[in-house]
Amino acid sequence: MKIKGDDKMKILIENRKKQILDAAVIVFSKDGFSRANTDDIAKRAKLGKGTVFRYFKNKKILFCSVVDRGLDSLKNEIMSEIEKVSDPLEKIEKIIESYLSFFEKNKNLIGILIHEQSSFQKRIASQYLNHYYGNVDRIKLIFKEALSQGLIKRMDINKVITVLTGLLNGIVYMWQVEGRKGKLTDRVSIILEIFFTGIIKNKARGKKYGRISV
């Protein structure tokens, strides 16, 4: 089947954007926004500097586009994985696995998201929350299903999801600052053990904490 001229142009544009964004992720992660040089991005992308600016008007727009693409990819990966299973607890397990797996495969994105660039903290946080709340209703349904089946305790689901999200983000952050030692996905089993069963062995002591709302 012959590709029409307009379709060829669309494919070219998408390929060029990907080429630039792939290069930008590496440069921004290594140098941060302030020190990142557009010439370096163009060189890594094997394109002219003018071509980069043709697709992204300035460095700030390019930086934000890197963040947006990364968060979109994270969302798509999680949603794709939870569709593979039907059991609600297995779905929660898939969320945890795919979240850590994504950042293990996209190490450079961690550096960008946690970089101390005050000018972009609000922008990144805003985009993160847009993605988070855009998906949280879907995740809430999974927890509600687990609750209706008697698989989890009756708790405030919103708070439970917030705690899980904070736990995952903290683990990704520490993996980054500790030099990415070992595989990030090796943490899945301990997260599942703590999140699903807790750490207290003594039943009498456990009852005390079981009465505390999350």
Secondary structure as a PSIPRED ss2 file (coil, helix, strand):
# PSIPRED VFORMAT (PSIPRED V4.0)

   1 M C   1.000  0.000  0.000
   2 K C   1.000  0.000  0.000
   3 I C   1.000  0.000  0.000
   4 K C   1.000  0.000  0.000
   5 G H   0.000  1.000  0.000
   6 D H   0.000  1.000  0.000
   7 D H   0.000  1.000  0.000
   8 K H   0.000  1.000  0.000
   9 M H   0.000  1.000  0.000
  10 K H   0.000  1.000  0.000
  11 I H   0.000  1.000  0.000
  12 L H   0.000  1.000  0.000
  13 I H   0.000  1.000  0.000
  14 E H   0.000  1.000  0.000
  15 N H   0.000  1.000  0.000
  16 R H   0.000  1.000  0.000
  17 K H   0.000  1.000  0.000
  18 K H   0.000  1.000  0.000
  19 Q H   0.000  1.000  0.000
  20 I H   0.000  1.000  0.000
  21 L H   0.000  1.000  0.000
  22 D H   0.000  1.000  0.000
  23 A H   0.000  1.000  0.000
  24 A H   0.000  1.000  0.000
  25 V H   0.000  1.000  0.000
  26 I H   0.000  1.000  0.000
  27 V H   0.000  1.000  0.000
  28 F H   0.000  1.000  0.000
  29 S H   0.000  1.000  0.000
  30 K H   0.000  1.000  0.000
  31 D H   0.000  1.000  0.000
  32 G H   0.000  1.000  0.000
  33 F H   0.000  1.000  0.000
  34 S H   0.000  1.000  0.000
  35 R H   0.000  1.000  0.000
  36 A C   1.000  0.000  0.000
  37 N C   1.000  0.000  0.000
  38 T H   0.000  1.000  0.000
  39 D H   0.000  1.000  0.000
  40 D H   0.000  1.000  0.000
  41 I H   0.000  1.000  0.000
  42 A H   0.000  1.000  0.000
  43 K H   0.000  1.000  0.000
  44 R H   0.000  1.000  0.000
  45 A H   0.000  1.000  0.000
  46 K C   1.000  0.000  0.000
  47 L C   1.000  0.000  0.000
  48 G C   1.000  0.000  0.000
  49 K H   0.000  1.000  0.000
  50 G H   0.000  1.000  0.000
  51 T H   0.000  1.000  0.000
  52 V H   0.000  1.000  0.000
  53 F H   0.000  1.000  0.000
  54 R H   0.000  1.000  0.000
  55 Y H   0.000  1.000  0.000
  56 F C   1.000  0.000  0.000
  57 K C   1.000  0.000  0.000
  58 N C   1.000  0.000  0.000
  59 K H   0.000  1.000  0.000
  60 K H   0.000  1.000  0.000
  61 I H   0.000  1.000  0.000
  62 L H   0.000  1.000  0.000
  63 F H   0.000  1.000  0.000
  64 C H   0.000  1.000  0.000
  65 S H   0.000  1.000  0.000
  66 V H   0.000  1.000  0.000
  67 V H   0.000  1.000  0.000
  68 D H   0.000  1.000  0.000
  69 R H   0.000  1.000  0.000
  70 G H   0.000  1.000  0.000
  71 L H   0.000  1.000  0.000
  72 D H   0.000  1.000  0.000
  73 S H   0.000  1.000  0.000
  74 L H   0.000  1.000  0.000
  75 K H   0.000  1.000  0.000
  76 N H   0.000  1.000  0.000
  77 E H   0.000  1.000  0.000
  78 I H   0.000  1.000  0.000
  79 M H   0.000  1.000  0.000
  80 S H   0.000  1.000  0.000
  81 E H   0.000  1.000  0.000
  82 I H   0.000  1.000  0.000
  83 E C   1.000  0.000  0.000
  84 K C   1.000  0.000  0.000
  85 V C   1.000  0.000  0.000
  86 S C   1.000  0.000  0.000
  87 D C   1.000  0.000  0.000
  88 P H   0.000  1.000  0.000
  89 L H   0.000  1.000  0.000
  90 E H   0.000  1.000  0.000
  91 K H   0.000  1.000  0.000
  92 I H   0.000  1.000  0.000
  93 E H   0.000  1.000  0.000
  94 K H   0.000  1.000  0.000
  95 I H   0.000  1.000  0.000
  96 I H   0.000  1.000  0.000
  97 E H   0.000  1.000  0.000
  98 S H   0.000  1.000  0.000
  99 Y H   0.000  1.000  0.000
 100 L H   0.000  1.000  0.000
 101 S H   0.000  1.000  0.000
 102 F H   0.000  1.000  0.000
 103 F H   0.000  1.000  0.000
 104 E H   0.000  1.000  0.000
 105 K H   0.000  1.000  0.000
 106 N C   1.000  0.000  0.000
 107 K H   0.000  1.000  0.000
 108 N H   0.000  1.000  0.000
 109 L H   0.000  1.000  0.000
 110 I H   0.000  1.000  0.000
 111 G H   0.000  1.000  0.000
 112 I H   0.000  1.000  0.000
 113 L H   0.000  1.000  0.000
 114 I H   0.000  1.000  0.000
 115 H C   1.000  0.000  0.000
 116 E C   1.000  0.000  0.000
 117 Q C   1.000  0.000  0.000
 118 S H   0.000  1.000  0.000
 119 S H   0.000  1.000  0.000
 120 F H   0.000  1.000  0.000
 121 Q H   0.000  1.000  0.000
 122 K H   0.000  1.000  0.000
 123 R H   0.000  1.000  0.000
 124 I H   0.000  1.000  0.000
 125 A H   0.000  1.000  0.000
 126 S H   0.000  1.000  0.000
 127 Q H   0.000  1.000  0.000
 128 Y H   0.000  1.000  0.000
 129 L H   0.000  1.000  0.000
 130 N H   0.000  1.000  0.000
 131 H H   0.000  1.000  0.000
 132 Y H   0.000  1.000  0.000
 133 Y H   0.000  1.000  0.000
 134 G H   0.000  1.000  0.000
 135 N H   0.000  1.000  0.000
 136 V H   0.000  1.000  0.000
 137 D H   0.000  1.000  0.000
 138 R H   0.000  1.000  0.000
 139 I H   0.000  1.000  0.000
 140 K H   0.000  1.000  0.000
 141 L H   0.000  1.000  0.000
 142 I H   0.000  1.000  0.000
 143 F H   0.000  1.000  0.000
 144 K H   0.000  1.000  0.000
 145 E H   0.000  1.000  0.000
 146 A H   0.000  1.000  0.000
 147 L H   0.000  1.000  0.000
 148 S H   0.000  1.000  0.000
 149 Q C   1.000  0.000  0.000
 150 G C   1.000  0.000  0.000
 151 L C   1.000  0.000  0.000
 152 I C   1.000  0.000  0.000
 153 K C   1.000  0.000  0.000
 154 R C   1.000  0.000  0.000
 155 M C   1.000  0.000  0.000
 156 D C   1.000  0.000  0.000
 157 I H   0.000  1.000  0.000
 158 N H   0.000  1.000  0.000
 159 K H   0.000  1.000  0.000
 160 V H   0.000  1.000  0.000
 161 I H   0.000  1.000  0.000
 162 T H   0.000  1.000  0.000
 163 V H   0.000  1.000  0.000
 164 L H   0.000  1.000  0.000
 165 T H   0.000  1.000  0.000
 166 G H   0.000  1.000  0.000
 167 L H   0.000  1.000  0.000
 168 L H   0.000  1.000  0.000
 169 N H   0.000  1.000  0.000
 170 G H   0.000  1.000  0.000
 171 I H   0.000  1.000  0.000
 172 V H   0.000  1.000  0.000
 173 Y H   0.000  1.000  0.000
 174 M H   0.000  1.000  0.000
 175 W H   0.000  1.000  0.000
 176 Q H   0.000  1.000  0.000
 177 V H   0.000  1.000  0.000
 178 E C   1.000  0.000  0.000
 179 G C   1.000  0.000  0.000
 180 R C   1.000  0.000  0.000
 181 K C   1.000  0.000  0.000
 182 G C   1.000  0.000  0.000
 183 K C   1.000  0.000  0.000
 184 L H   0.000  1.000  0.000
 185 T H   0.000  1.000  0.000
 186 D H   0.000  1.000  0.000
 187 R H   0.000  1.000  0.000
 188 V H   0.000  1.000  0.000
 189 S H   0.000  1.000  0.000
 190 I H   0.000  1.000  0.000
 191 I H   0.000  1.000  0.000
 192 L H   0.000  1.000  0.000
 193 E H   0.000  1.000  0.000
 194 I H   0.000  1.000  0.000
 195 F H   0.000  1.000  0.000
 196 F H   0.000  1.000  0.000
 197 T H   0.000  1.000  0.000
 198 G C   1.000  0.000  0.000
 199 I C   1.000  0.000  0.000
 200 I C   1.000  0.000  0.000
 201 K C   1.000  0.000  0.000
 202 N C   1.000  0.000  0.000
 203 K H   0.000  1.000  0.000
 204 A H   0.000  1.000  0.000
 205 R H   0.000  1.000  0.000
 206 G H   0.000  1.000  0.000
 207 K H   0.000  1.000  0.000
 208 K H   0.000  1.000  0.000
 209 Y H   0.000  1.000  0.000
 210 G H   0.000  1.000  0.000
 211 R C   1.000  0.000  0.000
 212 I C   1.000  0.000  0.000
 213 S C   1.000  0.000  0.000
 214 V C   1.000  0.000  0.000
